Amino acid sequence: MSNKAFERKLEALEALRSTVDSAATREHLRAALQDRNNYLVSKAAAIAADSYIEELLPDLLEAFDRFFIDPPKSDPQCLAKNAIAKALRHMGHRDPRAYQRGIVHVQLEPAWGGPADSAATLRGTCALALTDCQLDHIEILTYLADGLADPEKLVRIDSAIAIDQLGRAEGGLLLRLKLLVGDREPDVLGQCFASLLSLAPQGSVTFVSRFLKSADGDIQLEAASALAHCRDPQAIASLEEFWHEPWISRELRRALLIELGASPLREAAEFLLSVISSEAAELASSALTALANSRFHTEMQERIAAVVEQNH
């Protein structure tokens, strides 16, 4: 395809975003989904999803299967398969077969330093989509358990999110095991902390609090952040106890204060107020900044002003 022909097709597709769903629009998108160019197909899939044209679901599924044939050549960077999987999920497609195919797909493509896998986003999208499918929950958790050990960080994070989305108590066991085994990326552990606290807060606060004593400052921060955003008041109590440990770095204390400013619990705002009252100027200033962003700032405004005035 010449550059001019490609540009004309792309312009015609983009023009469909401003048109009302019609038979002509659907036929244009249907034709685009049959195109050999994976970029054009990805654009057509995104437009079909944005317009929620369920009539095109069979065409999306056909295109999805087609791009598994010699995938590095037919669909470099997984552009088409990524867009189609996202479209299927957005449109509420609940048949698991497409997602089951995508969640195990590895696509090695030439890259500097050796072949690189371009299918991580696809696996992550399919992990998130499977939780809404008509599939046995243990089978879904089996896929997600594999995802927690995926070589790609994105997939591990999305798998932890998906376990929370699924809402099964058994998923909490997978998250606990992953946290005990560890991960080279602290933000993967951070998502596992957050998902575990959301899925099974009872008993999990004590478990996550153990990681506040990690020798790794990044892991401490991830655990503290997850606890600060937890809706269990026990989590704030645990952080207050942690605050009084003499060995905590000043940088970690400042970061913890900012995280507490985003807490959904009033107990966190009360703790921030106590820090303004009792700590030295630097930490008190950080607590004041955090409290200014708290949802409780307005109702506590007079108390905050009184503490600030008293300290001056």
Buried (B, 14 or more C-beta within 10 A) or exposed (E): EEEEEBEEBBEEBEEBEEEEBEEEBBEBBBEBBBBEBBBBBBBBBBBBBEBEBEEBBEBBBEBBBBBBEEBBEBBBBBBBBBBBBBBBBBBEBBEBEBBBBBBBBBBEBEEEEEEEBBBBBBBBBBBBBBBBBEBEEEEBBEBBBBBBEBEBBBBBBBBBBBBBBBEBEEBBBBBBEBBEEEBEBBBBBBBBBBBBBBBBBEEBBEBBBEBBEBEEBBBBBBBBBBBBBBEBEBBBBBBBEBBEEEEBEEEBBBBBBBBBBBBEBBBBBBBBBBBBBEBEEEBBBBBBBBBEEBBBBEEBEEBBEEBEEEEE
